[in-house]
């Protein structure tokens, strides 16, 4: 599952100034920064470039006041009781300032840390969405977009600390009542201007091995070709994951069980795995497109964390998803041995 509009909004522009961290053998393409609540934006609002922001989408039906105001108001209650991120009310936004037991959706952004609470019990979602669900994405659009790879021995890496303390889904089925948290990144082929997205699963509220949970797949939603992979050596169907690998110090994708303490995730996409993804997309989702299968032809447009729910158009599959992410970093790793984490 992947949000079509979530993809589109990251493609409006394409790093923060690249830096070299000799302790980690990484060249930083985008590092944690310090935005405030002004960078919590709604729907198709233009995002700031080279700054972290949170985009909130579909927290209400199209053409309603609820949707128009989804991040319009300061929220005064402790949203951290459900997201795990405790901040002053100044850093919190939403439509309704409604604490538990209502706990209407609310969103937090303070410097390098962001929190999300999506409570579909408390907003209308009677109109169908195609290829996506209500979501909050935390990330950065990079301008100019940096090269994803500078040689056959290089590796693209996304890392950060994530916790998901809240996931409630009384009506869970294989396809509805689903809550997910993922890394994601977008690249552009400089030879054809074709955009490709890769979603890397960190959490799914379905049990490991359930249909669709943590499986690696390819797709095309009519706008963007994409791949979906779990951050794990083996996917939910028991197949070796082809397009990404967890770093040795990283947690792997979690299923069903929430967790309170931040866990460190680092997704690594080596040159060879990225090339394999391009070749697989060329053979399935991009037939006849002529996209390059040389990773050196690709530029990174944006990256981040996506929190998304799939609830359909009735009340049978409502969910609550709460969590937070901090210190999101994009790097290009060199072939030399790694000496430490990026902090």
N, C-alpha and C positions, 0 to 999 in steps of 0.2 A: 504494500500500500504506500502511496506517495501523493503528497498534495500538489496538484497541478499549479495552482496559483502560488503556492509557496515557492515552487521552482521559478515561476515567471518573475516574481518580484526581485529575486537575486540577480536577474540577468539584465537589469536596466543599465548597469555600468559594471564596469569591472572594478599596490598593497601599501599598506603602511610601509615606511622605509625598511628595507631588509637589514637585518642585523646578524652578526655571527656570534654564537655562543660557544666558545672553545671548550667549555666544560662538558657540553653535551654533543659536540660534533654536529650541530644543527645550524643551518642558516634560517633565522626566523623570517618568515614571510608576513606574519601578522601576530602581534603579541597582545596580551591583555591591556586594556586601557581603562579610562574612568568616566564613562557616560553617566548621565542622570536620567530622570523620568521623562524628560523631553524626547528621549530616544525610544520611548515606548510608542509605537505607531500602529495605525490600523489599516487593514485591507490594502488598497493600492496606493497609499501615501508614499511619496518619494522618500527613500531612505538616505541618510547621510553616508557619504563615502569615507572609507578608511576609518570608521568609528563603529564600535559595537552598538547594535540596536536590537530591539525586540519587536517583531511584527506579529500582531494578533489578528486572527482571521476567523470569520464565520461564527462569532459568539452572538448569534441571533440571526433571524431570517433576513434575506435581502429586502432592502427598502423599508426597514423598520427603524424606529428611534433606538431600539435596543442595540441594533448593529451599529448605527451611526455614533452611539455613545459608548462603545465597548471599552474604550480606554480614556474616556473624557473626564472622569472624576477621581479626585483623591479618595483613597480608601483608608479608613482610620483604624480598623480592627487589626489584630495581629494575624495577618495572613500566613506568617511563618508557622503557625500551629498546624498547618496543612502542607506547606511547601518546604519547611525546614529552614527557611531564610527569614531571620527576624531583623527587620529594618524599621526605621521611623516611617510614619504614614506618608511623609513627603515623597518617598520613593515608590509608592504603590498607586496603581491606577486600575480602574474598572468602570463598569456602568452603574452598579448599585452598591452602596456602602452597607452591605447586609452581612453581619457576622453570623457564625453558627448559632442556631441550627440551620439557618438558610445557607450561609457560606457561598454567596454568589461569586462567580469567576472574578479573579483579580490577578494582577501582574506586577512584578517588582523588578527594578533595575537600579543597582547602586554599584558604580565602578565596575570591578571585574566580576561581579556576581549578579545573577538574574534568577528570579523565581516565577513559577507559573502555577496557577490554579485554574483548571478547566472543569466546571461543574455543569454538565449538560442537563441535570435536573432543573436548573434555574434559568435556562434561556430556551427560546423557541428554535426548533430545527425541523420544521415541518416541510420545508422545501428541499428537494434532493440536491446533493452535491455529487459531482462525478469525478472519480479518481482522487478524492481528497476528503478530509474531515475537518472539523473545527480544530484549530491549532495555534501554537505560539512557537515562533522560531527565533532563536537568539544567535546572532552571527555578525558578519562583516562583509560588505561588498568592497572589492579591492580595485583601485584605480591608480595607476595602470595595473592590469592583471599580471602577476608574475608567472614565469615559466614553471610548470609543474615539475619538470625534470631537467637537469643540466647534463645528464649522461646516463649511460646504461647501468651504472652502479649506484645511482641515486634513488632515494625513497621519499615519497610525499608522506607527511605525518600530520595527523590531527590529534590533539590531546586536551584533556580537561578533567575536572573533578565533578562528578554528577551524583546526586542522591534522588531517590524517588520514594519518599516516605508514605505517599498516599495513592492508592489505586483501588477504587470501589466499583464493582461491576456486577450487580445482582443478576442481570440478564445476559451473561456472556454466552456467545455462540462462536463457532469458528470464524465468523465474519463480522459480527456486530457486538457491541459492548467491549470493543478492543481498545486498549490504551497502549501507546508505544512512545519510546524516547530513543532518538537516534542521532548520530553524527550525520552530517551531509556536506557535500561539496559539489561545486559546479565548475565545469571546464569548457573551454571553447577551442575547437579545431581552427587554427589560424589559416589553414589551406581552403576550407569550405565555409567557415563561420558557423559551423554546426555546434550546438550546445548539447552537452551530456551531463547528467546528474548521477551521483552515486550516494545512496542512503545506506548507512552502516548501523545496524541495530545494536542498541545497548540494553533495552528493556522491552519486554512484551508480556502483557498480563495473562496470556494463554500459557498453558503448561508446555514444557519442552516436548517436542514430538507431535503436538497438535497440528492439524492441517493448517499450513500457512505460517506457522509460528517459527521464526528464525530460519526460514528457507532462503537460499540464494536464488535469485531470479533476474530475468531481463524483461524490459517492457518499453513501450512507447505510448504516451498518452495523447498523441496527435500534435503535441507542441515540442516535447523534449523526449529523447531516448534516455533511458536510465537503467541502472543496475541496482539491485538491493542485495545486501550481504549482511549476515550476522558477524559481529566481532568475536569470532571463535574459530578454532581449527576445523570443526565439523559443523555442518548446518543442521537444522531441525529435521531434515529428511535423512540424515546419516551420510551425506555426501561431503567430501573434502571441500572446504571453502576455497575458491579460486582467486578472488579479486582483492582480498584484503587479508591482513594478518594482525593479531594482537602482538604488541611489543612484549618482551619477556617480563617486564614489570607491571604490565597492564592487567586489569580485571577483564574478564570475558563477558559476553552477553548474558543477562540474567532473565529468568522467566518466572512469572507468577508471583514471586515473593518480593515485597517492597523492602527498602532498607533506609535507615535514618542517617548513618554517617557517610560523608562524601567518599566515593570510591574513585580511584584514578583509572581512567581509560586512555589508552593511546592506540590509535588505529594507524597502521603502517601500510602503505600501498607502494611496494617496490616497483621499479621500472617494468620488470617482467610480468608482474601481475596486472598492472595497468594495461600493458600491451595485450595480454590475454583477454581482458575485458573489452578492449576496442575490437579485437578480432571476433569475439563472440557477438557483440552488438552489430558489427558489420554483416554477420551471417544471419542475423535474426531480426532485430528491431530497426536496422538501418539499411535494408537491402537496396543496392544500386545507388547509395548516396555518395559514394566516393570519398567518405571520410578517411582521413589519414589513420594508419595503424602505427605510426611512429610517435611514441609518447612525447618526444621533444617538440612536437608541433602544437602542444596544448598549453593553454594559459588558464590559471585558476581565477574564476570570476568572483567566487565567494565561498564561504564555509560557515559552519555553525552547528547548533543543536536544534533538533526539531522535536517538539512534544505534540502529539496528534492523537485524536480519538475518532472512533468510527461508530456512530450511534444511529444512523438511519434517520427516518422521518417520523417515527413514533416514539412513545415513551417507554417501550418495552426494554430498551437496551441502554438506558441512561447510565452515565459513568461520572466519577470524580477522579481527576488525575492531578496530583500535586507533587512538585519537585523543584530542584534548583540545579544550576550549573555555574561553575566559576573557572577562571583562569584558562579560557579557551585559547588555544595556540595553534597556528599553522606553521609548519616548518618543512624544509627540504633537507633531508639527512644525507650526509656524505658517507662514503664507503668506509671511512676509518672507524675503529671501534668506538662505541658509545661509552662515555665515562660518567654520565649522570643524567638525572631528569631535568627537564625544563621546569622551573618553578615560577 
